[in-house]
Amino acid sequence: MSTPIFRDRLDAGQHLAERLSAYRQRPDVLVLGLPRGGVPVAAVVADVLQVELDLCLVRKLGVPNNPELAMGAIGWGGGITRNTQVLESSRISPEAFEAVVARERQELQRRAQRYRGDRPRPHVRERTVILVDDGVATGATMLAAIASLESQAPSQVIVAVPLASASIVEALGERVDEVICVATPHPFRYLGLWYEQFAPTSDEEVCQLLEASSSSSESNSSSDSNS
């Protein structure tokens, strides 16, 4: 039986932040959490590093009869990443794929409105962007997140996750400047296996974490300007 590596997402965030200490208090650094489960991890990272926190909105495209299995992902800008291996092995028709895309695009828009309201998207150009999730299983969602940033010209993109398989770390490393991963258990099996507590993250929790981070940033800025 496998032994959990982390107590919960907050514990995972603390471990991850230790690996990212070189980015502490750098004004060019932007931490983007992948909702929903990646946001609690990202919030801890941003808090420890004392840098800006925001979201990178992406949605996994699950196989119709097995939603946890990713056949691709869709990014905030509408870009679609396909997992051809899963599509072929699951014999997904183009019509079935497009139906899932349409449904997840609606959910992406709902989340954007729920989490961000009328706030503009984070400024990415010429910044060091750290993409954070609570782990990477197939890599489809993270690849969609990476693709969504490419047209925005960040100076550097770093993927930072508590968990991933070694093969996924290698694949992601070909797309970004650096991959920081705390643990690469083998066999990986599934993400929740490596957490003692892995309850779903709610919309309310995401909003609260963003609001708390924003308030903290404003407080720090005010303190800096008065010093």
C-alpha positions, -999 to +999 in steps of 0.1 A: +000+000+000+014+034-009+022+060+018+009+096+013+036+121+007+017+153+017-009+159+045-029+182+022-025+209-005-013+235+021+015+211+031+023+205-006+025+242-011+050+246+017+073+219+003+070+235-032+078+270-019+110+257-004+122+247-039+113+282-052+131+304-027+152+319-054+121+338-066+112+353-033+102+390-033+109+394-070+084+420-085+087+404-119+074+370-106+037+360-111+023+328-096-006+314-115-027+287-099-047+262-120-083+260-106-095+246-086-071+222-068-040+241-078-051+274-062-046+264-025-011+252-034-003+284-054-017+306-026+009+291-002+037+295-027+028+331-034+024+339+003+058+324+012+076+341-018+057+374-012+048+377-049+016+382-069-010+355-072-036+350-099-052+323-120-045+304-152-079+292-163-079+259-181-103+229-182-096+193-187-115+175-215-125+143-199-135+111-218-173+110-219-176+077-200-145+083-178-143+120-170-111+117-149-092+105-180-081+135-200-084+134-237-072+170-239-077+204-223-089+239-232-072+271-223-086+305-213-079+319-248-097+291-264-067+270-274-072+232-274-047+206-265-054+170-276-041+138-261-040+117-293-031+085-274-062+087-253-084+098-282-074+068-303-075+042-275-109+054-263-122+057-299-136+092-293-155+105-324-150+141-335-186+148-326-182+135-291-150+155-286-166+187-298-196+182-274-172+180-245-153+210-257-185+231-259-196+220-224-162+228-209-159+261-227-191+272-209-177+260-176-145+280-183-165+311-189-185+306-158-154+302-137-138+333-152-169+353-142-172+337-108-135+340-098-125+372-115-156+392-123-146+423-142-109+423-132-085+423-161-064+393-168-030+393-151-001+411-169+022+384-182+044+401-208+081+400-198+074+385-164+086+352-148+055+331-146+052+301-122+024+278-131+012+258-101-011+228-098-016+202-071-001+176-093+001+164-129-013+131-141-016+131-179-002+166-185-030+177-207-043+205-185-008+219-178+001+218-215-031+238-222-020+263-195+015+266-211+000+271-246-023+298-232+008+318-221+028+315-253+012+344-271+015+367-241+054+367-243+064+360-207+102+362-201+102+328-184+077+300-177+083+276-148+060+247-140+060+240-102+040+210-089+042+188-058+037+156-078+041+142-113+054+111-130+090+112-142+079+109-178+055+139-175+082+160-159+105+152-189+077+161-214+069+194-197+105+202-195+106+204-233+079+231-233+090+254-205+122+270-190+122+249-159+101+222-141+102+220-103+086+189-089+089+177-053+082+140-058+079+116-088+064+085-073+064+053-093+040+038-102+021+072-102-014+057-104-035+086-094-030+120-077-052+116-046-032+085-036-003+108-024-023+131-002-038+122+032-065+148+026-076+155-010-111+169-007-123+189-038-116+226-037-148+247-039-154+279-059-158+297-026-124+286-015-108+298-047-124+332-043-114+335-007-078+327-014-076+352-043-092+379-021-069+372+008-038+373-015-050+406-031-056+422+003-021+410+015-005+424-016-022+458-012-011+459+025+025+451+015+025+478-012+011+503+013+038+494+039+065+497+012+053+532+001+052+544+037+087+532+046 
